[in-house]
Every structure is written in C-alpha cells, then in structure tokens.
C-alpha cells in the first residue's frame, strides 16, 4: 500500500509549502529553458540560460527543504536505499518514492545544464561543459531528458497530494494539472523578472511573455475546474481559505497580471511587467499555501 495514504493530517508546514513552490520553479524553469534551446532561435540562448541558472539552485534548495522536513535529516537516504539490504529502493506504486528519485535524477541534469550555461556565458573554462548543451548529441540528451524530468517534478507534487485520502486533496483528480500550470506561469514570470533590463527587450522575451499570458488563462480555467470538481467538498473553502484562493490566487496572482500584460502601454512596460511577474509569483505561492493548509485544518 502506498505510504502516502495517511488518514491523519501529515502536519506539513512551511518547509513543505516552500519546497512545493521552489520545486515547481526548478522543474518549470528547466522545462521552459529546454523548449527554448530545442525549438528557439540561436539568439534566444541567453534567455534559456536564465532557466538553467534558476533550476540548479532551486533543485538543490528543494532537496535541502525536503530533507529538513523529515525531522531526522539522515533518514533521507531511506527514500533511495533499503536499510536492511543496502539495495536501491524504488516503489513504482508510490508517488513519494518516484518523486524522490525524480528529484535526484533531475538534480543531475540540472547540474549539467547549469555548467553548460556557465560555459556558454564565458564564466567557466571547462571545454567539456560545452558538450552538455545543444546542438551536440550529448547536449540534446541532457536538455531533452532533463526537460522531461523537469516537467515531472513541476507537477508531481499535486499528484502526490491526490493519492492521499485527505479531504480536498483526494476529492479531485486535477491537483497535478493545477500544480503544473502554476509552475509554468511562475517559472515564466521569474525568468521574465530576471531578464537584464539593460538589454531589454532580451531576445525571446516577447514570446515568453505571450507564453506566460496563455498559461495564466489556462491556469485560471484549471483552477475553476478544480473547484467545480470538488463538488460538495468545495464548501470547505467557504471560509478564510476560500477568500485567499479567490482574492490572493485568482485575482492578485492571475487576473491582475493578465490585465497588466494586456493593457500596459509601451512606455509603461518597464514598470507593469515586473509588477505582474511579482504578483504571479505571489499568487503561485499562495496557491500552495491554500491547498496544503486548508486540507490539514479539516478534522475527520
């Protein structure tokens, strides 16, 4: 039986919430960077580097947060190795086990892409690092497979919650989709926010903004579908958590950024775009706060 099927609240607090948020940024930024590298123009490589620059420290921080939340950090290796046999431990039926391995493997790809990005920017002299990024065969492998693992890491936390029997988490099949959409929008927003202003607009930034606007619309639709899919359980959000979901996540994190993106005039862009990106990041974090804490507040 999967270890995630707990009946009592797991008492996940801020370490897990931040892990869910940072892990989404790690996977989302890598995946977006991989798409740019694989399908973008040569001049867009500098924009893709931003994604790799974020993914590496974010996945390292994710591992630290996940390990710290165990209470006894030395227990983390029990997720990967069977203590009584010393053999590798993989439970295909457990999203928690799959997630631990995916995070570890993704970390290796994120490290390789990070080194390649440093070399591409002239900040690392190791020549072999150049092979870790397209158009070479090894670079295509790192980018493609790493992108798939990034996609998985960005959305698996929602699936992890869905396989429990906790209220709200177990009452909808759409948590994975919503976590994925949120990771995509926040990751694009962070990359736009980090783009150097002295070279504005950075090549490819307009396309990334259009991508973010599209994802925001899809995220809003997915969030509405999530509430509808809960059925009668949606009444659990007729409280402060529901208010935070509507005002903090939907309005501040999605609707207002969309308006800023669409209505800002060219001379207002330098201010409107960073504000929109910050609001998207705030909304993505609040989404995880609502999902994690609202369920744990419900007693059987």
C-alpha positions in Angstrom: 0.0 0.0 0.0 1.4 3.4 -0.9 2.9 5.2 2.1 1.1 8.4 1.1 -2.3 7.0 2.0 -2.3 8.6 5.5 -5.6 9.1 7.4 -4.4 11.8 9.9 -3.1 15.2 8.6 0.6 14.9 7.8 1.2 18.2 9.6 3.1 19.7 6.6 4.0 23.3 7.3 6.2 26.0 5.7 9.1 23.8 4.8 6.9 21.6 2.6 5.0 24.6 1.2 8.2 26.3 0.2 9.5 23.0 -1.2 6.4 22.7 -3.4 6.9 26.2 -4.6 10.7 26.1 -5.2 10.4 22.6 -6.8 7.9 23.9 -9.2 10.2 26.7 -10.2 13.1 24.3 -10.6 11.2 22.0 -12.9 9.3 24.7 -14.7 12.3 26.9 -15.5 14.3 23.9 -16.8 11.5 22.8 -19.0 11.0 26.3 -20.4 14.7 26.6 -21.0 14.8 23.2 -22.7 12.0 24.3 -25.0 13.9 27.4 -25.9 17.1 25.5 -26.6 15.3 22.8 -28.6 12.9 25.0 -30.7 14.0 28.6 -30.2 16.4 30.7 -32.3 20.2 30.8 -31.7 19.8 34.4 -30.3 17.4 33.0 -27.6 20.2 31.0 -25.9 20.8 33.8 -23.4 17.2 33.6 -22.3 17.4 29.8 -21.9 20.4 30.3 -19.7 18.3 32.1 -17.2 16.2 29.0 -16.8 19.2 26.8 -16.1 20.6 29.4 -13.7 17.3 29.1 -11.7 16.8 25.4 -12.0 20.1 24.3 -10.4 20.0 26.3 -7.1 16.2 25.7 -6.9 16.6 21.9 -7.1 19.4 22.0 -4.5 17.2 24.0 -2.2 14.3 21.6 -2.8 16.4 18.7 -1.7 17.5 20.6 1.4 13.9 21.5 2.3 12.6 18.0 1.7 15.4 16.6 3.9 15.0 19.1 6.7 11.2 18.3 6.8 11.9 14.7 7.7 12.9 15.8 11.2 15.8 13.5 11.2 17.7 14.5 8.0 19.8 11.4 7.9 16.6 9.4 7.1 16.5 10.8 3.6 18.7 8.0 2.2 15.9 5.6 3.3 13.9 7.0 0.4 16.5 5.7 -2.0 18.2 2.7 -0.4 16.7 -0.2 1.6 18.3 0.0 5.0 18.1 -3.8 5.6 19.6 -4.9 2.3 21.5 -1.8 1.0 19.8 -2.1 -2.4 18.3 0.7 -4.4 14.7 1.2 -3.2 12.1 2.2 -5.8 8.4 1.8 -5.2 6.7 2.3 -8.6 3.3 2.5 -6.8 4.3 5.3 -4.6 4.4 8.9 -5.9 6.6 9.8 -2.9 9.2 7.2 -3.9 9.0 8.2 -7.5 9.3 11.9 -6.6 12.4 11.3 -4.5 14.2 9.5 -7.4 12.9 12.0 -10.0 14.3 14.9 -7.9 17.6 13.2 -7.5 17.9 12.4 -11.3 16.6 15.8 -12.2 19.2 17.4 -10.0 22.0 15.7 -12.0 20.6 17.0 -15.3 20.1 20.5 -13.7 23.7 20.5 -12.6 24.9 19.5 -16.1 22.8 22.2 -17.8 23.9 24.8 -15.2 27.6 24.1 -16.0 26.9 24.2 -19.7 25.1 27.6 -19.3 28.1 28.9 -17.3 30.5 27.9 -20.1 28.2 29.3 -22.8 28.2 32.7 -20.9 32.0 32.6 -20.7 32.1 32.1 -16.9 33.5 28.5 -17.0 36.6 27.4 -18.9 35.9 23.7 -18.8 35.6 22.9 -22.5 33.8 19.6 -21.9 30.9 21.6 -20.4 30.1 22.9 -23.9 29.0 19.4 -24.9 26.3 19.4 -22.3 24.1 21.8 -24.2 22.6 21.6 -27.8 23.3 21.3 -30.6 25.6 18.4 -29.8 24.2 14.9 -29.2 25.1 14.9 -25.5 23.6 18.3 -25.1 20.4 17.2 -26.8 20.2 14.3 -24.4 20.7 16.4 -21.3 18.2 19.0 -22.5 15.5 16.6 -23.7 15.6 14.1 -20.8 16.2 16.8 -18.3 13.2 18.7 -19.6 11.0 15.6 -19.2 12.2 15.2 -15.6 11.6 18.9 -15.0 8.1 18.5 -16.4 7.5 15.6 -13.9 9.0 17.5 -10.9 6.8 20.6 -11.7 3.6 18.6 -11.4 4.2 15.5 -9.4 3.6 17.2 -6.0 -0.1 17.7 -7.0 -0.3 14.1 -7.8 1.3 13.2 -4.5 -1.5 15.0 -2.7 -4.2 13.4 -4.8 -3.2 9.8 -3.8 -3.9 10.5 -0.1 -7.3 10.2 1.5 -7.2 13.7 2.9 -10.2 16.0 2.3 -9.8 18.3 -0.8 -6.6 16.5 -1.9 -8.3 13.2 -2.6 -11.5 14.8 -3.8 -10.3 16.0 -7.2 -8.1 14.5 -10.0 -7.0 18.0 -11.1 -4.4 18.9 -8.5 -1.5 17.6 -10.7 -2.7 19.8 -13.6 -3.1 22.8 -11.4 0.4 22.4 -9.8 1.8 22.1 -13.3 0.0 25.2 -14.7 1.1 27.2 -11.6 4.7 26.0 -12.0 4.7 27.1 -15.7 3.3 30.5 -15.0 5.5 31.3 -12.0 8.6 30.0 -13.8 8.0 32.1 -16.9 7.3 35.1 -14.6 10.6 34.6 -12.7 12.6 34.3 -15.9 11.0 37.5 -17.3 11.7 39.2 -14.0 15.4 38.2 -14.0 15.9 39.2 -17.6 18.6 42.0 -17.5 16.9 45.4 -18.1 20.0 46.9 -19.7 19.3 44.7 -22.7 15.6 45.0 -22.7 13.9 43.6 -24.6 16.1 40.4 -24.3 15.7 38.3 -27.5 12.8 35.9 -27.0 11.3 37.8 -24.1 8.2 38.9 -26.0 7.5 35.2 -26.9 8.0 34.3 -23.2 5.5 37.0 -22.1 2.9 35.7 -24.6 3.6 32.1 -23.3 3.0 33.3 -19.7 -0.3 35.1 -20.7 -1.5 31.9 -22.3 -0.6 29.8 -19.3 -2.3 32.2 -17.0 -5.5 31.9 -18.9 -5.2 28.1 -18.8 -4.3 28.2 -15.1 -7.4 30.2 -14.3 -9.6 27.7 -16.2 -7.9 24.8 -14.5 -8.4 26.4 -11.1 -12.1 27.0 -11.8 -12.4 23.3 -12.9 -10.6 22.3 -9.7 -13.2 24.0 -7.6 -16.1 22.5 -9.6 -14.6 19.0 -9.5 -14.6 19.1 -5.7 -18.4 19.1 -5.7 -19.8 19.4 -2.2 -16.3 19.4 -0.7 -15.8 22.9 -2.2 -17.9 24.1 0.8 -14.7 23.5 2.8 -13.4 26.7 1.2 -16.4 28.9 2.4 -14.0 30.5 4.9 -10.8 32.5 5.0 -9.0 29.9 2.8 -11.6 30.3 0.1 -11.3 34.1 0.3 -7.5 33.8 0.0 -7.9 31.5 -3.0 -10.2 34.0 -4.8 -8.5 37.2 -3.9 -4.9 36.1 -3.5 -4.6 33.4 -6.1 -7.2 34.2 -8.8 -7.4 38.0 -8.6 -3.9 39.0 -7.5 -2.0 36.1 -9.0 -3.8 35.7 -12.3 -6.4 38.3 -13.3 -4.4 41.5 -12.4 -1.2 40.2 -14.1 -3.2 39.4 -17.2 -4.6 42.9 -17.2 -1.2 44.5 -16.7 0.2 42.4 -19.6 -2.6 43.2 -21.9 -3.3 46.9 -21.1 0.1 48.3 -20.4 1.3 50.7 -23.0 4.9 50.5 -24.3 6.2 53.3 -22.1 4.6 51.6 -19.0 6.1 48.2 -19.7 9.2 48.7 -17.6 7.0 49.0 -14.5 4.0 46.9 -15.4 5.9 43.8 -16.4 7.9 43.4 -13.2 4.8 44.1 -11.1 2.9 41.5 -13.0 5.6 38.9 -12.5 5.9 39.6 -8.8 2.1 39.2 -8.4 2.2 35.9 -10.4 4.9 34.6 -8.1 2.9 35.6 -5.0 -0.2 34.0 -6.4 1.6 30.8 -7.1 3.0 30.6 -3.5 -0.4 31.4 -2.0 -2.0 28.6 -4.1 0.2 26.1 -2.4 -0.5 27.7 1.0 -4.2 27.3 0.5 -4.0 23.7 -0.9 -1.7 22.4 1.8 -3.0 24.2 4.9 -6.8 24.2 4.2 -6.9 20.4 4.0 -4.9 19.9 7.1 -7.3 22.1 9.0 -10.2 19.7 8.3 -10.6 17.1 11.1 -12.2 13.8 10.4 
